Amino acid sequence: MIKDENDNIAMCNTIVNFIREEVQKRKSQGIIVGLSGGIDSSLVGLLAVKALGKQRVFALMLPDSSVTPGEDTKDAINLAKNLKIRYKVIDLKKIKKELVNKLPKNKMAVANLLVRLRMSMLYYYATAKHRLVLGTGDKSEIMLGYYTKYGDGGVDLLPIGDLYKTQVRCLAQYLEIPMKIINKKSSARLWKGQTAEKELGIEYEEIDKILQFIADKNSERSLFSNSDITKRKILKVKSLIEKNQHKQEMPPVCKLK
């Protein structure tokens, strides 16, 4: 976890160099990033500008105005303006509604459809502009499998994919992302009132402690002795990891002799 300012500086430099080197290695003209008005995408957008300069970063805001708070889109636009990057807002409400009207009704399927529509828009612009899609997933979401397969999991680079959510918050504060964005409850805004912590049933401070102990292969006993984390919460996190393990793997290939 982040201990002091030097840790923030080191992480920032590592991520900036990663973005710059990957874009150069892949001979790309820049990146496309989806800005939602949330902390992860805001941090990624800022780091991309540090790595490549404002001319090589293009932002898309892809709200569904039937479920996305207008304030989120405003925050994303304001951030893009502050970063002096070009951007475009595309409301997916009508596109999603037209498709859903012709499909079987299922809340989760509709939510996943929205995320995959966003991915399609990002890759449309990436292809048209000869750029890479910059992912905004963090380590907590990736370990839990808390993302949509071939949706927000469909990206070219994951610059903050090795930062836990609590580390993302620390780095965002260090880089002076607006506190209004930092203090928001994390949410993919897939339906009204959705928040990540409400859906997961545990706060990210506890999730990250559990994930770190799992990653470091420490015993649960030491976790109990140093916090008020319960066995139930540990089992919940482990269950999510196991349930979503398929998202971490490439599809099985049928091997022919």
N, C-alpha and C positions, 0 to 999 in steps of 0.2 A: 504493500500500500504506500501512498505518498506520504513522505515524512517531512519534507521541507521544500523550500523554494528551488533548491538544486535539483530535486526530483522532477519538479514541474518543468524546469528548463531542459533537462535531459530528455524527458518524454516528448516534449514539444519538438525538439531538434530531431529526435529519432523519427517521429511521424512525418515531419516536413521533408526530411531527406528521403524517406520511403516513398512518399507520393511523387516527389521530383524524379527519383531514379526509375520508378516503375513507368511513369509516363514517357520518360526518355527512352527506356529500354524497349518499350512497345511501339516507339515511333508514333505516338499519339499527338494530336494537336492540342490536347487539353482534357478537361473533364466536364462531366455533367453531374450535378448533385441535386437531389430532391430536398428542398427546404420545407419543413413542416411547421416551423415555429417552435419545435421542441429542442431540448438541450443537445441530443446526439447530433442531429443534422446541422444545428447551428455551429457546434464545435468543429465538425468536419468541414463545413463551408469556410470557416475562418482559417483553419489549417491549410486548406487547399490554396487559398489566396496567398498565404505566407510562402507556400511551396512554389507556386507557379506564376503569381501575379494576377491581377484582376482580369486581364484580357483573356486568359486561358481557362477561366472558370465561368460556367453558365449554369444558372439555377432554374429549376422548375418548381413551382408550387402547384400541387395537384390535389386540391381539396375536393371533398364531396360535400357541397354546401348543405345537404340535408342532415349531415351528422358532424361535420367539421365546424367548430366554433369560428366565427368570423375573426375573433381576436387572434387566433393562431395564424391565420393567413396574413393579417396585418403585421404581426411580429416577424414573420418570415420576410415580408416585403421590406420592412424597416431595416432588418439585418442586411438584406441584399443591397439596399441603398447605402447603408453605412460602410459596407465592404466595397462599394462602387463596382459591383458586378452586374452584368446583364441578367435579366430574368424574364420569365413568362408565367402567367397564372392560367391554368386550364382547369375549369370546374368539371369534374367527372360525374356530376349528379345525373345529367340527362343520359349520358352514355350508359352508366350503370343501370339506370331505371329501365331503359329500353331493352337491355339484355335480360335483366331479371324478370321482366314481364313475360318472357318467352321460356323461362327456365323453371324447374321445380323449386318450391319455396324451402329454403333452409338457411337459418341465420348465419351459421359459420361459413357455409359455402358462399353466401353473399359477401361476407366480410373478406374472405380470401380472394374473391373476384375483384374487389376494389383494390386490394394490394397488388394483384397481378396486372390490373389495368395501369396502375402507376408504374410498375416495372416496364410495361410495354411502351409507355410514353417516354420514359427515360432512355430506353434503348433505341427508340425511333430517332430521338434527337442525337444520341451518341453516334448512330450510323450516319445521319445526315451531316453531322459536323466533324466526323472522324475523331471522335473523342471516347474516353473511357467513362463508365458509370462508377461513381464513387459511392461505396456502401456506407451506411451510417450505423450498422449494428455494433454493439459493444460486447465485451466478453461475457457479461452476465446473461444477456439475451442469447448469445450463441451457445453457451454451455447448457442453458435450460431448454434450448430449442424453441425459444419464444419469438418466433418469426414465421413468416409464410414461405413454404418451399416454393421456389420459382416465383416468388413475389419480392419482398424486401430482402430475401436471401439470394436473389439473382442479381449479382453485381460483379464488377471486375476487380475491385480493390476494397479491402476492409482496413482502413487506416487506424480505427480505434478498436479493432477486433480483439486486442490484447489488453484492453482497459476495462476493469470492472465498472459498473455504473457509478459507484461511489468515487472512483478515480476520475471518471468523466466529469462529475460535478466539481471536484477539486480543480482540475485543469481548466474547466470552463470559467470558474471564478478567477483563477490566476490570469487568464487571458482576457478577462473583463467582458465576457458575454453578459448581456443585460440580466440583472437579478430576476427580473420578471420572467425570463425564460428559464433560468436555473431553478427557480422555486416552483415551477409547474410540476404537477403530478405527471409522470411519464404515461403516455397513452398513444396507441396507434390510431385513435379516433375512428374505429371501425363501426361503432354504434354510439348513440347518445349516452353520455355519462360513463363511458368506458375509461378505466384507468388500469395500468399494468398491475399495480400492487393489489388492487381490489380483485382483479381476475386471478392473480397468482395466490392471493391469500396471505402473503408475507411481505414485509417492507424490505426494500433493497439493502438497507444496512445489515439486516439479518441474512438475507439471501447471499450477499457477497461474503460474509464471514463463513457461511456453510460451504459455498463454492470454493473458497480459498482452502479450507481444510480438506475438501475432497481432492482438489488439484494437487495439494502438497502431501496427500496420503497420510494426514495426521489422524489420530484416534478421536472418536467422538467424545470420549471421556474428557479429554483436555478442553474440548469446545464447551461442554457442560460446565466445567469448573471455572471458565473465564467469562461466562455470559449467562443470560437467562433464556437462551435458546432451548426449546423443548425437543424431545425426541420426535414428536409429531411433525414439527417443522422440518427437521432433517429428513424424515421419511418422505415428506411432501416434495422437497427439492430433488431427492434421489429418484422419486417416481417420475417427475417431469423430465429429468435427464434420460431415464430409460425409455419413457414413452416416445420421446422425440429423437431418439438416437438415429433413426433412419434419415433425418435431415442432414446429418453430418457425413453421410456416405454417398458415394456415387451409385446410381442405379446398377443392380447386378447385370453383368453381361453374360449371355449364354455362350460359352466357349465351345467351338466346334473342333473336332479332331483334325 
